[in-house]
Amino acid sequence: MSKIQRIVILGAGNLATQLTCTLHESELEIVQVFSRTEKSAKELANRFNSAFTTKLEELVQDADLYIFALSDKALLPVLESISIPKGRFVHTAGSIPMDVFHGHTNKFGVFYPLQTFSKNRRVSFQKIPICIEANNEELQEDLKELAGRISTSQYLVSSDQRKQLHLAAVFTCNFANHMYSIGQKLLEDKGLDFDLLKPLIQETAEKVSELDPVSAQTGPAVRFDEETMSSHEKALKATPDFQKLYRFVSESIFKMHNKDS
């Protein structure tokens, strides 16, 4: 039997909610949920008949694992207020090093699901990469076993590698989604529906499963079609921030595709 059965979740946001649901469905016991906000702690805990608390001094002391699914800025203040010296701690952050736990416990690590999460949109963890790091081999093996219960994709990733992975994820997810938002606004300004772009977005995403992104790149910037690009920039005259972004990204695309020329 796994050494991890009883879990305390610290956090009740997007990732915490989705991860807790998945762990519960994998027959793991969520013994307690912590959040600074009573409403969010109670709502999440009640889904699993678990205890909840808004006070760190009331945390269960004998859980098998404490998962800190908190925002980066909330992690340190919470950690500094906890005293569970024999607890096994992991965080779920992309850019925070594992060593943040030094001095708080002797067994610690990282359990980082590489995905974008929304509180009310369920996602399947089955193919989500779970990035694992631990300060000792025993915990590492237990985290691999835990990851294997919810996903077919587990990777041992160092803190330095994970920081770079998180940076890459910001570009490919957060920045890409911002581009969708700009596209939506540009369409709405002319009375068009964002649904028109969805097949294009779908094909763009599917294409990089067969081609590398550089090879998959198309559009006027690759060939530096000055006439088309100039026309686009003129159309963006009323939104100078978008105009500047268009020019900057177009130049970046051109440089990447002509770096050897």
N, C-alpha and C positions, 0 to 999 in steps of 0.2 A: 504494500500500500504506500501511496505517496506520503512523504513527510509533510506535505502542505495540504491541509484539509480545512483549517479554520483561519479565516482571513479578516483583517480589519482594513476598511477602505477609508482613507483620509482624502476627502474631496467629494463633491456631488455635482460637478460640472459635466461637460460633454463627454470627455474621455472616461471619467469616473463612472458615469451612468452606463455607457455602453459596455465597458469592461466588466462592471459588476454584474450586469445582466447575463453576460456570456459566462462568467465564472459560476454563477448560480445555476445556469442551465447545464453546466458540466459537473453538477452534483458536489460543488464545493460550498462550504458553509460560510456565509457572510455573517460573522458574529456581531459586527458593529459598523456603523457609518458615522464618520465625523464630518461636520461642516460648521463654519462660523455662523451660518444662517440656519436657524432652527427649521424653517419651512423646507428648505432644500434637503437637509439631513433627514428629516422625518419622512418626506415624500419618497426618497430613495430607499430608506430602510424599510418602510412599510411594504414595499413591493416584495420583500423577501422575508417578512416577519422577523426582521433583525432589530437589534437595539440601535439607538442613535444617541449622539451627544454633541453638544456645542462646546464642551469643556475638555481641554486636553488632559487635565488631571483625572478625568473619569474614563480614560481609555482602558479597555480590557488589557490586562497585563500578560496573558498567557496564549495569545494567538500564535499560529505557526508562521504567519507572514503579515507584515504591515505594508500596504501599498500606498505610497504618497502620490496620489493622482491630483496634484495641485498645480496652480499656475507657478511659473518660475519665481515671481516676486513673493508668493505666499509660502513657498517651501521653507526657506531659511527661518523666518519668524516662528513658524509652527514647530520646526525641528528643535529650535532653541528652547522651546517651552515643554518639551517631552522628556520624560525620564523612564525609559524602559531599557535598561542596559543590556538585557539578554534578548531583546527583540531582534528579529531579522527584518531589516528595512530595505525596501526597494523604492525607487522613484520611477516615474514614467516620462520624464522630460527628455527632450532631444538635445538640448544645449548645455545642460548642467552636468558637470563631471560626477562620477561615482563617489569620489573622495569627499563630497559634501557631507557624508555621514561620519567621517572620521571624528572620533571623540564622543560620539553619541551611542555607538554600539560596535561590537566586534565583528558582526556578520552583516554585510550590506551589499547591495548591487543595484542593477537597473533592469527594468522590464518595460521596454519601449515598443509599443505597437506603432508601426509606421503607416499611419492612415489619418485622414481628416475625419473628424467626428462632429455630429450634431446631436443634441440631447434627445430630440424626438424622432430621429431617423435611424432605425435599426440597420446595422451592417453585419454581415457575416464575417467572423474572424477567421474563417477556415483558410483563406489564402493571404491573410494579412501577415507581412513579415514581423516577427517578434524579435527584437534585438536585445540580446542578453549580455550582461556583464556582472561579475561577482568578484569579491575580494578573497574568496576561498573556493576550492574545488567542490566541496560538499554542497554549498549553496548554489553554485553554478549548475550542478547536476539536477538539483531540485527545481531550479527555475526552468531548465530545459524540459524537464518532465511536465511541469505546469504548462509551459508554452505548448507542448505537444498535445495537451488535452483540449486546447481551443484552436490550434492552428497547425497546418501542415508545413509551415515555413518558419524555421527558427535559425537565427544567426548569432554567432559570438562576435560582438562588435565592441571595440575599445571606446573609451570616452572621447579620444581624439577623432576616431573614425565616425562616431555618432554625431559629433558636432558638425562635421563636414556633411554627413548625411542629412542632418536637419537643415543645414543651409541649402543643400540641393533641393530638399523638399519644399522649402519656401519659394524657390524659383518656380518649380514645376507645378506646385499646387496653389499657394496663396497668390503669387503674382499672376499665374495663368487665370485664376478666378477673377482677379481684378480686371484683367483684360476682357473677360466675359461681361463684367459690369459696365465697362466702357462701351462695349459693343451694344449692350442692351440700351444704354442711354442714347447712343447715336441713332439706333432704330426708332426708339420712342419719339425722338425729335422730329421724325418724318412720318409718324403714324404707323410704323411697322411693328410686328410682333417678334419677340425674341425667339419664338419657336422656329422661325425661318433659319436660324443659325444652328439649331440643335443637331441636324444630320451632319453638318460640317464638323462640329465639335466632336461628335461620335466617331467619325471617320479619322479625324486627326489623332484621337486617342488610340484607336485600334491600329492605326498604321505603324505606330512606334513599337507595337508588339512583334512586328515582322521586320521593320527596318530600324536602323539606328537613327536618332533624331536629326543628326546633321544631314544624312541622306534623304530623310523625309521632308526636309524644308522646301517649301515652294513660296511663290509670291514675288512681287516686284522688287523687293530689297535684295534678293539673292542675285538677280541679274542687273541690279541697280538701274531699273527702268525709271529714269529721271522724269519723264513726261507724266507717268502715272503717279509717281510719288509727289511731284509738285502739285498735281491736281488734288491729291488727297490732303496735302498740307493747306492748300487754299480753302478746302471745305471745312477745315478745323480752325479757321481764323477766329471764330467766336469763342473757342475753348482753347486758349493758348497753352494750358497745361497738357492737354491731349496732343496738341500740335508738337510741343517740345518732346513729349514721350514718343510720338510717332517717329520723329526725326532721329532721336537717340537710339531707339530699338532697331530702326531700319539700318542705321550705320553699323550697329553691333552685328546684325545678321550679315551684312555685306563683308565686314572685316573677318568674321569667322569663316566664311566661305571662300575668301580670297587671301587667307593668311600666308599661303605659300607662293602667291603670284608676285 
